[in-house]
Amino acid sequence: MSRYAEKTSVSVEKSRAEVERILHRYGCDDFAYRTNRKGATIAFSMCERMMRFDIKLPDPNDTDFTATPTGRDRSDAQAYKAWEQACRQRWRALALIIKAKLEAVESGITSFDIEFMAHTIVPGGKVFHEVALPQIAAAYETGKLPPLLGSGR
């Protein structure tokens, strides 16, 4: 199965701008982003909540980019082009998921809190999934439920 938008020609910058437009269209109050070669982050506030999506970008030194599928070395320019394509794909996927979540909320299929829970920034600056996932894993290991939303410290 192929990846969504794996051959997209839409630039990262256009996808980021599209994400911002989508968010504002659905009522976003604030928007910020940061990016480097390792990853990108978008943050926004909406429905009296602060959200953060962290996007792990592929390692430009990965053999997926430095070598062809047959194992031949790529030039630096070819490797960069392949890496850039993978980054464009990730940003298109981010735009898709955010638009889909917001449309599901707008259509009454689900609620904003349910769709964006994992990305809600909680006290201390982490996003909810960073707090909840280790607690869920521990609950499966021990058979005991963790305290709600961590220790509160």
C-alpha positions as CSV (number, residue, x, y, z in Angstrom):
1,M,0.0,0.0,0.0
2,S,1.3,3.4,-0.9
3,R,1.5,6.3,1.6
4,Y,-0.9,9.2,1.4
5,A,0.7,12.0,-0.7
6,E,3.9,10.2,-1.2
7,K,4.4,11.9,-4.6
8,T,3.1,15.3,-3.7
9,S,4.6,18.4,-5.2
10,V,3.1,20.7,-2.6
11,S,5.8,22.3,-0.6
12,V,6.2,22.1,3.1
13,E,5.6,25.9,3.3
14,K,2.3,25.6,1.4
15,S,1.1,22.7,3.6
16,R,2.0,24.6,6.7
17,A,0.1,27.7,5.4
18,E,-2.8,25.4,4.6
19,V,-2.9,24.0,8.1
20,E,-3.0,27.5,9.5
21,R,-5.8,28.5,7.1
22,I,-7.8,25.3,8.1
23,L,-7.4,26.1,11.8
24,H,-8.4,29.7,11.4
25,R,-11.4,28.7,9.3
26,Y,-12.7,26.5,12.1
27,G,-12.1,29.1,14.8
28,C,-8.4,28.9,15.9
29,D,-7.4,31.8,18.1
30,D,-3.6,31.5,18.0
31,F,-1.1,29.7,15.7
32,A,2.6,29.1,16.0
33,Y,5.1,26.7,14.4
34,R,8.8,25.8,14.6
35,T,10.8,23.5,12.4
36,N,14.3,22.1,12.0
37,R,15.7,19.1,10.1
38,K,14.6,16.7,12.9
39,G,11.0,17.7,13.3
40,A,8.4,20.4,13.3
41,T,5.8,21.5,15.8
42,I,2.6,23.4,15.4
43,A,0.7,24.8,18.3
44,F,-2.6,26.6,18.4
45,S,-5.4,27.5,20.8
46,M,-9.0,26.6,20.1
47,C,-12.2,25.9,22.2
48,E,-10.4,27.3,25.2
49,R,-7.6,24.6,24.9
50,M,-4.0,24.8,23.8
51,M,-2.9,22.1,21.3
52,R,0.4,20.9,20.0
53,F,1.3,18.5,17.2
54,D,4.8,17.3,17.0
55,I,5.9,15.9,13.6
56,K,9.0,13.7,13.6
57,L,10.7,14.3,10.3
58,P,12.8,11.5,8.6
59,D,16.5,11.4,9.2
60,P,18.2,12.8,6.1
61,N,21.0,10.3,6.6
62,D,18.7,7.3,6.5
63,T,19.5,4.8,3.7
64,D,16.0,5.4,2.3
65,F,17.4,8.7,1.0
66,T,21.1,8.1,0.6
67,A,20.7,4.9,-1.5
68,T,18.3,3.9,-4.3
69,P,15.9,0.9,-3.7
70,T,18.5,-1.3,-5.5
71,G,21.3,-0.2,-3.1
72,R,23.2,2.3,-5.3
73,D,24.5,5.4,-3.7
74,R,22.6,8.6,-4.4
75,S,24.3,12.0,-4.9
76,D,23.9,14.5,-2.1
77,A,21.4,16.4,-4.3
78,Q,19.4,13.3,-5.0
79,A,19.4,12.3,-1.4
80,Y,18.2,15.8,-0.3
81,K,15.5,15.7,-3.0
82,A,14.2,12.3,-1.7
83,W,14.3,13.5,1.9
84,E,12.5,16.7,1.0
85,Q,9.8,14.6,-0.7
86,A,9.3,12.6,2.5
87,C,9.0,15.8,4.5
88,R,6.4,17.1,2.0
89,Q,4.4,13.9,2.5
90,R,4.4,14.2,6.3
91,W,3.1,17.8,6.1
92,R,0.3,16.8,3.7
93,A,-0.7,14.0,6.0
94,L,-0.8,16.5,8.9
95,A,-3.0,18.9,6.9
96,L,-5.3,15.9,6.1
97,I,-5.7,14.7,9.7
98,I,-6.3,18.1,11.1
99,K,-8.9,19.0,8.5
100,A,-10.6,15.6,8.9
101,K,-10.8,16.0,12.7
102,L,-12.2,19.5,12.5
103,E,-14.8,18.5,9.9
104,A,-15.8,15.5,12.0
105,V,-16.4,17.9,14.9
106,E,-18.2,20.4,12.7
107,S,-20.5,17.7,11.4
108,G,-21.4,16.5,14.9
109,I,-19.7,13.1,14.5
110,T,-17.5,13.7,17.5
111,S,-16.4,16.4,19.9
112,F,-13.4,18.7,19.8
113,D,-12.1,17.4,23.1
114,I,-12.3,13.8,22.0
115,E,-10.6,14.4,18.6
116,F,-7.8,16.5,20.0
117,M,-7.4,15.0,23.5
118,A,-4.0,13.4,22.8
119,H,-2.6,16.8,21.6
120,T,-4.0,19.0,24.4
121,I,-1.3,20.8,26.3
122,V,-1.7,20.0,30.0
123,P,-0.1,21.8,33.0
124,G,3.6,21.4,32.9
125,G,3.8,21.9,29.1
126,K,3.5,18.3,28.0
127,V,0.8,17.1,25.7
128,F,-1.7,14.7,27.1
129,H,-0.4,11.6,25.3
130,E,3.0,12.1,26.8
131,V,1.4,11.8,30.3
132,A,-1.3,9.2,29.5
133,L,0.6,6.6,27.4
134,P,3.1,5.6,30.0
135,Q,0.3,5.4,32.6
136,I,-1.8,3.2,30.2
137,A,1.2,0.9,29.7
138,A,1.8,0.7,33.5
139,A,-1.9,-0.1,34.0
140,Y,-1.7,-3.0,31.6
141,E,1.4,-4.3,33.3
142,T,0.1,-3.9,36.9
143,G,-3.6,-4.3,36.4
144,K,-4.1,-1.1,38.4
145,L,-5.6,2.2,37.2
146,P,-3.3,5.2,37.5
147,P,-4.3,8.5,39.1
148,L,-6.2,10.7,36.7
149,L,-3.9,13.0,34.7
150,G,-0.8,12.1,36.7
151,S,0.2,13.1,40.1
152,G,-0.7,16.8,39.7
153,R,2.8,17.9,40.5
